[in-house]
Amino acid sequence: MYVRKHPQKKHCNGQKCATWYFPVSSCWCGKQSSRHHACILLGKVAVRSRDQACDIKGGGETTWDSIGKNEGAAGFHCAVCGCVREGDLPGLLKIGLFSGFCRDQVLRITAKDEGQLALLKELAGMEHLELDVWREPTDLSTPVDIRVPNIHLQTVKAFLEAEDIQYYIMIEDLQVMLDEEQEQMLKAARTAAPRTTDDFDYSNYHTIDQIYAFQDMLVAENPSLVSKVVIGQSYERRPLTVLKFSTGGTNKPGIWIDTGIHSREWVTQASGTWFAKKIVTDYGRDTALTSILNKMDIFLEVMTNPDGFAYTQTSNRMWRKTRKPNPGSSCVGTDPNRNWDAGFGGPGASSSPCSETYRGPSAHSESEVKSIVDFVTSHGKLKSFVSIHSYSQMLLYPYGYTKTPCKDQNELHNLAKKAITDLASLYGTSYRYGSIINTIYQASGGTIDWTYNQGIKYSYTFELRDTGRYGFILPANQIIPTARETWLALMAIMKHTSDNTM
Amino acid sequence: METGELNPNYYPARRAAAVVQHYLNTRYGSPYRWMFLGNVHNASSEDVTEGRKYQLELTIQEMISNVSGPCSAELLFPGAGTPQVQASCDWLLPNNTRAQEEAFYQQHRDSHNLVSGDRIPDSYGHMEPTMKPFWHLGGVASSFIMLEQSNQSTLYNMAQVANFTQLETEKDQLRFQYHVLLHEMVSQEIIHWKMLITWSPAEGVKVLQTDLQPKCNCEDPPDSIN
């Protein structure tokens, strides 16, 4: 989760926030709304337009008080501590009238002995200070994070300094930080899962279940264009699902795209979901894509290594391989991009199970690989195969296992040049291109070397953004730009494939 | 190994150029100055008695100010040991970051406000704005290790700052303990290093101690933000 959650106290000044969610501690900043004001009553808040009175039902004996209607200037106003209903929250934040964390700070405090730890626990218990503990004082090795309302900052800091308790200001102005993350937070506040693929948040990373659900939704929404093909099971028995985009007919030639074969390369699975949506959106609207689909089917496997992907989410963000144990070794997993039967056993892969480039006990030993092999073989008419990785910003063609140029080198090289030129046209992102062995390194047992040797001429591997600054942990706000620019390169490849297929 | 002119887009030139990037970070890097490799324009190499020598013309990008400029460099990969680099990038003058560096230095100099952080960036590529300079500093400090560890069969990047802790300021230098994850592209390994580093605007980044961590075939602790 990318948003720092608001402290979710379930009560405010002794009153429980039942359906009223989200306690706010009293102050708001600045912006005057010319059109709205907030009505408050003993901890409840509602937004009304300025020409409306605050006579809201259910107020009890006490009248609703209006904040902001008559205020002349923007600035601080401290109201009562309130619980805010989840549904009102976006509106309140949007009008800028009601925020609640202005100039509050979050302090990270490190106790150096038991005595200080006890003092901190005492401090946290002092109700009049309205402290909001984000991370509890437990033991000496873990720092304590506490949100301190602006009005009590001086008191708290003076206390800490007098007791010589080390702290630093982790968040200088919580409201500023929240404003920055506001959109993310609003999305998180609407906790319901997306009901349609139009609601799906393409600009964020998702869990395995969310992506499986997305695939099912896409099929349900586009039954005449999209179907789901289960090509096998992962080691941990997760379904290996492929989305088939087809305008019907039998025995049509096909194009294959896979993402996520290396699980830590998160921008690839995220881009895969975007590509899936793009195809259904553009079919019937974009001439080039429509004509490709009229002639050929597109197969898209978004989570090519679901076990690895699950592991990156629960245990190790940097996991690359499959999750199949290796007998006789404590090391788990095989590199699925060294497990193909092309130069298998040669230099460019490791024979050690503990290595990130372990080739596996034998070619196609991994079910994640074998499923694709079987699919490709039985399909028999794939004309293009694109396997997507990150990072480095490169477009690569065979071979990785040998320096011998592949026989279609010239054509593949020229097509790669066109593809990356189209890619760059969107945001200026610069890609290098060439054969795997020249451009990046020698690698044996690689996917596209095998697919090329099966006769699938337009076999390419992408390495998406970036070039090392963020590497595998690319910020979510780069997902859509990456997917959009990569799509242009994919279209170039698919168009050329289609134009050169009978 | 090819000798003479190299294709600037292929890996031999790129690996050599990455070493120049690491070198420049050790010389000029700071919490507000962190260099990355742009394009390689020209490259050539030849065998010499001491090892293999490269000549490079490349573009370097300074990430924070977003300024790029040309550099020329000569680098020697000896038979064993640290590559030796000479580089000139006339445009990399240490003036424009002075104010930010001073402010940052003053802010963190007093030891009653010791900073720490972990998972920078987090799994989603996110970090608190106040953590950014510590990310840059981790990257620059990692360059010392990456420079030392580089050879013609490696390509290093810092993948993540696993954690860092500020220690007491000593001799006017800010001091930190860092645990970083380096990504080595050819082996695809994630390599853990701990380091003790110092920094001040006057002295720049210095790495006092480095400690290679054993490869752990185990789980990370769960994400603290969820």
Interface residues (C-beta under 8 A of the other chain):
Chain A: M1 Y2 R4 R108 T110 P143 E161 D164 Q166 Y167 Y168 I169 M170 I171 E172 M177 E180 N204 Y205 W266 T312 Q313 T314 S315 N316 R317 M318 R320 S330 C331 V332 D335 S350 C354 S355 E356 T357 S392 S430 R432 Y433 G434 N438 T439 I440 Y441 T467 G468 R469 Y470 G471 F472 I473 L474 P475 A476 Q478
Chain B: N7 N9 Y10 Y11 F36 L37 N39 M63 H112 N113 L114 V115 S116 P121 D122 S123 Y124 G125 H126 E128 P129 T130 N157 A159 Q160 L181 H183 M185 V186 S187 Q188 E189 I190 K215 N217 E219 D220 P222 D223 I225 N226
